[in-house]
Amino acid sequence: MCGERRLGAGWRKMTTIHFVYPHGEAVSCPDAIGRKVGAILERAGYRVLHYDWDDERTIRPGAGDVLLGHAHPFPWTVFRRSSCSRDWARVIAMSPFAHGNTYQVSYLDRLMRRVDQYLAITGNFWFDTISRSPYSHWLPKMVHLDLAVDRTDFPRVKQSFHEPGDRRFLYIGNTAWCKNTRYLSQLARRLPRFEFAWMGGGQRIAGVRPLGFQNFSTESSRSLISKYDFLLTVGSSDANPTTVLEAMAWGLIPICTPQSGYYRYPGIVNLPLNDGFAASRILEDLQSVPEKRLREWQAVNDQALDSHFTWERFGCQVLAAVRSSARPQLLPQSLVSRGRIMAGELMSPYSWLRPNGLKHLARIAKTAICRVGKPPAEW
C-alpha cells in the first residue's frame, strides 16, 4: 500500500479529511468508492468524517483540514457550500467526468476556481479527448482516476461459454439518457435470434428481457449472471461504468462503445456509437469466436484487474492529491467554451430552473426557516 516513504516525506499531514461521497453498504459504486477510499485514508493515519453528497450543511474546517469529494449538481449542498471557505488546507473535487454533452459536468466550472485539484473518475477515452471539449481549461487541475473493483466482492462465476450461435448479451444499469438504451433496443431488434437481457431499473427497453434489480452479493444473482456471456453497454456519455470491471471479474467479456469510457483495451470489444449496421456485424461475429479466444480475453482482463483496476492504485492517487502542495491554475477559457458551459448548466436536468431544481430550492428554504432561532447543535 502507498505509504509515507513511497510518496516522500515532504508532505504536511492533515488532521481531518471531510469526505463527501456516497458510502453505503452496497458492493457496487458509488457506495464502494466512499467506503473503500475512506478506509484507505484511515489506514494512512487520517481522521475521516463522511458526508452524503446531498447533505445541506456547511462544514467549518479546523486547522489543516482537507475537503475531499463529490460536489452535487444542486447549489447549496455540502461540498459546494463548504468549498467557499479559505481556511481549508486542501480542497479536492472527485467525481465522474464525461464530456459527451455539456449537461453532466458544467455545474463544476464555477467550483473549479476554488479547488486545488480535480480527480476525474473517467475512462481513458474521455481523458484522452479533453483538449477537444469545452473543459480543456480544466486540464492543469485534472488527474485521471480510473475506477476499481474488489475481486472478492465480484468473484468469478463464468466457467464456460455457450455454444456459437447461442451466446447471450447482458446489460446492467439504468435507463438514464447517457446510457443510450434506445441504441441497445435497436441492436436487440436487429438481432432477434440472440438473447439480450437487462438487470436494473427504469423505463422499458424494447426487445430486451428485463431481469429487475439484482443484489450482486447473493448467490442467486451471481448464478443468473453466469448464464450470460457478454456484458453489453452502449453509453453515449458514460464516464467510466464500473459494470465493465465487474463483468471482467465475473468472467464475462465486456462490449462497449468508446463513449462508455473504455477503449483500446485488448480484452474489451468496442462498438461504434449509434451505427446499428456496423455494431450488429460485430455482435454477430462474436457469436462464432472460438472459446479459446474468449478464454484468452478473460486472462487479459484478469491481468488488467490485478495490475491496474485496483483500490490500492485508486487510493494511492487520492492520497497523493491530499498530500500534494500543487495548486495549478486554470488555462485561459475561450468565450465559446464559456457560452457552451453556461448553456449546458442551464439546460441540465439538475438546473435550478428545472422542476427537480425548484423542489430542491424549496426544501432548502424550508430547512432554513426551521433553523431560525436554533443553535447549530440542534440543526
Secondary structure by P-SEA (a helix, b strand, c coil): ccccccccccbbbbcccccccccccccccaaaaaaaaaaaaaaaccbbbbbcccccbbbbbccbbbbbcccccccccaaaaaaccccccbbbbbbbbbcccccccccccccccccccccccccaaaaacccccccccccccbbbbbbbbcccccccccccccccccbbbbbbccccccccaaaaaaaaaacccbbbbbccccccccccccccccccccaaaaaaaaaccbbbbbcccccccaaaaaaaaabbbbbbcccccccccccbbbbccccaaaaaaaaaaaaaccaaaaaaaaaaaaaaaaccccaaaaaaaaaaaaacccccccccccaaaaaaaaaaaaacccccccaaaaaaaaaaaaaaaaacccccccc
